[in-house]
Amino acid sequence: MTQVLHPGARHPYAPMPLSMLARFVHVPVTEVARWIAEGLPQTADGRVDPFVCSNWLCQGRLDRCPTLARRWRTYLLFFAPFLAGQDRVRRTTWTRTQRLYLPERPQRLDWWLARAIGRDEQQVESETAPELAGATTTAAGRWWHVGGAPVDAEPQVVATTQVRLTPRQVLVPDSAEHQQFVRVMEEVVGSFRYEYRHHHLGEYRSAFVGGVVDDPRQAGSCLDCAMSLGAAVGRLGRPWRVVAGMVADSRIANPHFWIEVDTAAGWAPLDPTLPAIVRMVGGDWRAAVRAWTGACDARRVTFGVVGEGVASEGVVDIPGGTTSGSLMGEAVADGSNAWPCLDWVCGDCESEFSERT
């Protein structure tokens, strides 16, 4: 049986007492009490999971939490230039800060961090390796490998990458293939409910290496939304693949997944999550579907196509296998799989992006 390490008391988003949750979402504790009276779920000991709270508020109650509503407005405003056809080439410096929430300091840590890749729409101009006291860093293909004996139970690394990002249009708007995938995207987005959740070891592994989604979800994160679309594209008999990256804005930086589909014009990007978020907040999500069908903005840093993960680079096997093709990281602490201690998709994530001329 695979030994899996969990963050325990160090978890940054564990269920919270009402007073702590109130501070977290910037409302009076009396307002949280009203939410509970109206049906916000609690744990058996009376706490509230902040992800559950966010999802509950996003189901037609965003006006009850100005901080959360403002975050989603910020998110969509960041992508508004793309929707308006005014996106441009960006040269940005990405400074990432990443932490591992281990329950105790390990004697041996092996930590892999995904790097930005070079593609037609993304040029990596320079990068610095992450450093961690008590460990050494080496380049391992598409990853940085940090290995050694950290001095802290909450290891933290900082690294900088300079990239040039270019918006691209692969499918001609209103062409036959564009219209076909618009219909598929509308079908998926129209029934998908975007929400936060914690991810689990080895999810969707067969899809990453073979394009087969065993059990697509109708609600969940950007990964779930991308997989739901992948399943729909697969039913058409069209080859597709998952791509991973990072939303490139300091205020809303978060890991992101989308898919690419094989077309007559080449691999074309399809991003269903952004239209799903537009739909969640009551916007014109069908216009967003058309925009992100066969085109991609210059507002994300790409880590690459998701596949077998760090095992493909000849490194030691990850106990229990890789998660998300390793493009959201991997961690092994004292022989245990510490993926739950990073869960970068929904866990703690801090990045700064500064524009360059």
C-alpha positions as CSV (number, residue, x, y, z in Angstrom):
1,M,0.0,0.0,0.0
2,T,1.4,3.4,-0.9
3,Q,2.3,5.6,2.0
4,V,0.9,9.1,1.4
5,L,1.9,12.0,3.6
6,H,-0.7,14.6,4.5
7,P,0.0,18.1,5.9
8,G,-2.1,17.6,9.0
9,A,-2.2,20.7,11.2
10,R,-0.1,22.6,8.7
11,H,-2.8,22.5,6.0
12,P,-3.2,26.1,4.8
13,Y,-6.9,25.7,4.0
14,A,-8.2,23.3,6.7
15,P,-11.8,23.7,8.0
16,M,-11.9,26.8,10.1
17,P,-13.9,28.0,13.2
18,L,-16.5,30.6,12.3
19,S,-14.4,33.5,13.6
20,M,-11.4,32.5,11.5
21,L,-13.5,32.0,8.4
22,A,-15.1,35.4,8.9
23,R,-11.6,37.0,8.9
24,F,-10.6,34.9,5.9
25,V,-13.5,36.1,3.8
26,H,-13.6,39.6,5.4
27,V,-17.2,39.6,6.7
28,P,-18.6,39.9,10.2
29,V,-18.9,36.6,12.1
30,T,-22.7,37.3,12.3
31,E,-22.8,37.1,8.5
32,V,-21.2,33.7,8.6
33,A,-23.7,32.6,11.1
34,R,-26.5,33.7,8.8
35,W,-24.9,31.7,6.0
36,I,-24.9,28.6,8.1
37,A,-28.6,29.2,9.0
38,E,-29.3,29.4,5.3
39,G,-27.6,26.1,4.6
40,L,-23.8,26.5,4.4
41,P,-22.5,23.1,5.4
42,Q,-20.4,22.6,8.5
43,T,-18.1,19.7,9.6
44,A,-19.1,17.5,12.5
45,D,-17.2,19.7,14.9
46,G,-18.9,22.9,13.7
47,R,-16.1,24.2,11.5
48,V,-16.5,25.3,7.8
49,D,-14.3,24.2,4.9
50,P,-13.3,27.4,3.1
51,F,-13.5,25.6,-0.3
52,V,-17.1,24.5,0.6
53,C,-17.9,28.1,1.7
54,S,-16.5,29.6,-1.6
55,N,-18.5,27.1,-3.7
56,W,-21.7,27.8,-1.7
57,L,-21.3,31.5,-2.2
58,C,-20.6,31.2,-5.9
59,Q,-23.9,29.5,-6.5
60,G,-25.8,32.7,-6.8
61,R,-24.7,34.3,-3.5
62,L,-21.6,36.3,-4.5
63,D,-23.3,39.5,-3.4
64,R,-23.0,38.2,0.1
65,C,-19.2,38.3,0.1
66,P,-17.7,41.4,-1.5
67,T,-14.1,40.1,-1.3
68,L,-14.9,36.9,-3.2
69,A,-17.0,38.9,-5.8
70,R,-14.2,41.3,-6.3
71,R,-11.7,38.4,-6.9
72,W,-13.9,37.0,-9.7
73,R,-14.3,40.5,-11.2
74,T,-10.5,40.9,-11.1
75,Y,-10.1,37.5,-12.8
76,L,-12.4,38.3,-15.7
77,L,-11.1,41.9,-16.1
78,F,-7.6,40.4,-16.5
79,F,-8.8,38.4,-19.5
80,A,-11.1,41.1,-20.9
81,P,-8.5,42.4,-23.5
82,F,-8.5,38.9,-25.1
83,L,-12.3,38.8,-25.2
84,A,-12.2,42.3,-26.8
85,G,-9.7,41.2,-29.4
86,Q,-7.1,43.6,-27.9
87,D,-4.6,41.1,-26.4
88,R,-1.0,41.8,-27.2
89,V,2.5,40.3,-26.9
90,R,3.7,40.5,-23.2
91,R,7.2,40.2,-21.8
92,T,6.9,39.5,-18.2
93,T,9.1,38.4,-15.2
94,W,7.5,35.6,-13.2
95,T,8.7,35.3,-9.6
96,R,7.3,32.3,-8.0
97,T,7.2,31.4,-4.3
98,Q,6.2,27.9,-3.5
99,R,5.8,26.0,-0.2
100,L,5.4,22.5,1.0
101,Y,3.2,22.0,4.1
102,L,4.8,18.9,5.5
103,P,3.7,17.6,9.0
104,E,7.3,17.6,10.2
105,R,10.8,18.2,8.9
106,P,11.9,15.3,6.7
107,Q,15.4,13.7,6.7
108,R,15.2,13.5,2.9
109,L,13.1,15.5,0.5
110,D,12.8,15.2,-3.3
111,W,10.8,18.0,-4.8
112,W,10.1,18.6,-8.4
113,L,8.9,22.0,-9.7
114,A,7.6,22.4,-13.3
115,R,9.4,24.9,-15.5
116,A,8.0,27.1,-18.3
117,I,8.7,25.6,-21.7
118,G,9.5,27.1,-25.1
119,R,6.7,27.0,-27.7
120,D,5.7,29.1,-30.7
121,E,3.6,31.3,-28.4
122,Q,6.0,31.3,-25.5
123,Q,9.8,32.0,-25.4
124,V,11.7,31.5,-22.2
125,E,14.3,34.4,-22.2
126,S,16.0,33.5,-18.8
127,E,15.4,31.7,-15.6
128,T,17.0,31.2,-12.2
129,A,17.0,28.0,-10.3
130,P,15.1,27.7,-7.0
131,E,17.3,27.4,-3.9
132,L,16.5,25.7,-0.6
133,A,18.7,25.6,2.5
134,G,20.0,22.0,3.1
135,A,19.2,20.9,-0.5
136,T,20.7,21.1,-3.9
137,T,18.9,22.0,-7.1
138,T,19.4,20.4,-10.5
139,A,17.7,20.7,-13.9
140,A,15.7,17.6,-14.7
141,G,14.2,18.2,-18.1
142,R,11.0,20.1,-17.7
143,W,11.4,20.3,-13.9
144,W,13.7,21.7,-11.3
145,H,14.6,18.9,-8.8
146,V,15.3,20.1,-5.3
147,G,16.8,17.3,-3.1
148,G,18.3,17.1,0.3
149,A,17.5,17.6,4.0
150,P,15.6,20.9,4.4
151,V,16.0,22.8,7.6
152,D,12.3,23.5,8.0
153,A,9.1,21.5,8.0
154,E,7.6,24.1,5.7
155,P,10.2,24.4,2.9
156,Q,9.9,27.4,0.7
157,V,11.6,28.2,-2.6
158,V,11.7,31.2,-4.9
159,A,12.6,31.2,-8.6
160,T,12.4,33.7,-11.4
161,T,11.6,33.2,-15.1
162,Q,11.4,35.8,-17.9
163,V,9.1,34.9,-20.7
164,R,7.6,36.4,-23.9
165,L,4.0,35.5,-24.4
166,T,2.1,35.9,-27.7
167,P,-1.6,35.5,-28.3
168,R,-2.5,33.0,-31.0
169,Q,-5.4,32.1,-33.2
170,V,-5.2,28.6,-34.7
171,L,-8.8,28.0,-35.9
172,V,-10.3,30.6,-38.3
173,P,-13.4,32.0,-36.6
174,D,-16.6,30.6,-38.0
175,S,-14.7,28.0,-40.0
176,A,-16.2,24.4,-40.0
177,E,-13.9,23.2,-37.3
178,H,-14.3,26.3,-35.2
179,Q,-18.1,25.9,-35.3
180,Q,-17.8,22.2,-34.5
181,F,-15.8,22.8,-31.4
182,V,-17.9,25.8,-30.3
183,R,-20.8,23.4,-30.2
184,V,-18.9,20.9,-28.1
185,M,-17.6,23.6,-25.8
186,E,-21.1,25.0,-25.3
187,E,-22.5,21.6,-24.4
188,V,-19.8,21.1,-21.8
189,V,-19.7,24.6,-20.3
190,G,-23.5,24.9,-20.3
191,S,-23.8,22.0,-17.8
192,F,-20.5,22.3,-15.8
193,R,-20.4,24.0,-12.4
194,Y,-17.0,25.5,-11.6
195,E,-15.9,25.1,-8.0
196,Y,-12.9,24.6,-5.8
197,R,-11.9,21.1,-4.5
198,H,-8.9,19.3,-3.2
199,H,-7.3,17.0,-5.7
200,H,-6.1,13.4,-5.1
201,L,-3.2,11.2,-5.8
202,G,-3.2,9.9,-9.4
203,E,-6.4,11.4,-10.7
204,Y,-7.0,11.1,-14.4
205,R,-3.8,9.3,-15.0
206,S,-5.1,7.3,-18.0
207,A,-6.3,10.5,-19.6
208,F,-2.8,12.1,-19.4
209,V,-1.1,9.3,-21.2
210,G,-3.9,7.9,-23.4
211,G,-6.6,10.5,-23.8
212,V,-9.2,8.4,-22.1
213,V,-11.3,10.0,-19.3
214,D,-12.9,7.2,-17.3
215,D,-15.2,9.3,-15.2
216,P,-15.6,13.0,-16.2
217,R,-17.1,15.3,-13.6
218,Q,-19.9,17.8,-14.1
219,A,-18.5,20.1,-11.4
220,G,-15.0,20.9,-10.1
221,S,-11.8,22.7,-10.9
222,C,-10.2,23.8,-14.2
223,L,-8.7,20.3,-14.4
224,D,-12.1,18.7,-14.1
225,C,-13.6,21.1,-16.7
226,A,-10.8,20.4,-19.1
227,M,-11.3,16.6,-18.7
228,S,-15.0,16.9,-19.3
229,L,-14.3,18.7,-22.5
230,G,-11.6,16.1,-23.4
231,A,-14.1,13.3,-22.9
232,A,-16.6,15.1,-25.2
233,V,-13.9,15.6,-27.9
234,G,-12.8,12.0,-27.5
235,R,-16.4,10.9,-28.3
236,L,-16.0,12.7,-31.6
237,G,-12.9,10.5,-32.3
238,R,-10.6,13.5,-32.3
239,P,-7.1,13.3,-30.7
240,W,-6.6,15.7,-27.8
241,R,-4.2,16.4,-25.0
242,V,-4.0,18.3,-21.7
243,V,-1.9,21.4,-21.2
244,A,-0.9,22.9,-17.9
245,G,0.2,26.3,-16.9
246,M,-0.2,29.3,-14.6
247,V,-2.5,32.4,-14.9
248,A,0.0,35.2,-15.3
249,D,-1.3,37.9,-13.0
250,S,0.0,38.6,-9.4
251,R,-3.5,39.1,-8.0
252,I,-5.0,35.9,-9.3
253,A,-2.0,33.7,-10.0
254,N,-3.2,30.1,-10.0
255,P,-2.3,26.9,-11.8
256,H,-4.5,26.2,-14.8
257,F,-5.4,23.4,-17.2
258,W,-6.9,23.4,-20.7
259,I,-6.8,21.1,-23.7
260,E,-5.5,21.1,-27.3
261,V,-7.2,19.2,-30.1
262,D,-5.7,17.9,-33.3
263,T,-7.2,19.9,-36.2
264,A,-6.4,20.5,-39.9
265,A,-4.7,23.7,-38.8
266,G,-2.6,22.0,-36.1
267,W,-3.0,21.6,-32.4
268,A,-5.7,24.1,-31.4
269,P,-6.3,25.3,-27.8
270,L,-9.7,24.9,-26.2
271,D,-10.2,26.4,-22.7
272,P,-13.6,25.7,-21.2
273,T,-12.9,26.9,-17.7
274,L,-12.9,30.7,-18.5
275,P,-16.3,30.5,-20.2
276,A,-17.5,28.4,-17.2
277,I,-16.4,31.2,-14.8
278,V,-18.1,33.8,-17.0
279,R,-21.3,31.7,-16.8
280,M,-20.9,31.4,-13.0
281,V,-21.0,35.2,-12.6
282,G,-23.8,35.7,-15.1
283,G,-21.9,37.0,-18.1
284,D,-22.0,36.2,-21.8
285,W,-20.4,32.8,-21.6
286,R,-21.3,31.8,-25.2
287,A,-19.2,34.8,-26.4
288,A,-16.4,33.5,-24.2
289,V,-16.8,30.0,-25.6
290,R,-16.3,31.4,-29.1
291,A,-13.2,33.4,-28.1
292,W,-11.4,30.5,-26.4
293,T,-12.2,27.9,-29.1
294,G,-9.1,27.5,-31.2
295,A,-7.4,30.6,-29.8
296,C,-5.4,31.3,-26.7
297,D,-4.5,34.5,-24.8
298,A,-1.1,35.8,-23.8
299,R,-2.1,35.7,-20.1
300,R,-0.8,32.4,-19.0
301,V,2.6,30.7,-18.6
302,T,2.7,27.2,-20.1
303,F,4.4,24.3,-18.4
304,G,3.6,22.0,-21.3
305,V,1.6,19.0,-22.4
306,V,0.7,16.7,-19.5
307,G,2.1,13.2,-19.9
308,E,3.8,10.5,-17.8
309,G,5.5,13.1,-15.6
310,V,9.0,13.0,-13.9
311,A,9.2,9.3,-14.5
312,S,9.8,10.0,-18.2
313,E,13.0,11.9,-17.3
314,G,14.5,8.7,-15.7
315,V,14.2,9.8,-12.1
316,V,13.2,7.4,-9.3
317,D,9.6,6.3,-9.3
318,I,7.1,8.4,-7.3
319,P,5.4,6.1,-4.7
320,G,2.0,5.4,-6.0
321,G,2.8,7.1,-9.3
322,T,2.7,10.7,-10.5
323,T,-0.1,13.1,-10.2
324,S,-1.3,15.5,-12.9
325,G,1.7,14.4,-15.0
326,S,3.9,16.1,-12.5
327,L,3.2,19.5,-14.1
328,M,1.9,20.8,-10.8
329,G,4.9,19.3,-9.0
330,E,5.8,16.2,-7.1
331,A,7.2,15.7,-3.6
332,V,8.6,12.6,-1.8
333,A,9.5,13.0,1.8
334,D,11.3,10.2,3.6
335,G,10.0,7.7,1.0
336,S,6.3,8.9,1.2
337,N,4.4,10.6,-1.5
338,A,3.8,14.1,-0.3
339,W,1.5,15.3,-3.1
340,P,-1.2,16.3,-0.6
341,C,1.3,18.6,1.0
342,L,1.5,20.7,-2.1
343,D,-1.8,20.2,-4.1
344,W,-0.7,23.2,-6.0
345,V,-3.9,23.4,-8.0
346,C,-5.9,24.5,-5.0
347,G,-3.3,25.0,-2.4
348,D,-1.2,27.9,-1.4
349,C,0.4,29.7,-4.4
350,E,2.1,33.0,-4.6
351,S,3.5,34.6,-7.8
352,E,4.5,38.0,-8.9
353,F,4.4,39.1,-12.6
354,S,6.0,42.3,-13.7
355,E,5.8,43.6,-17.2
356,R,8.9,44.4,-19.2
357,T,9.5,46.4,-22.3
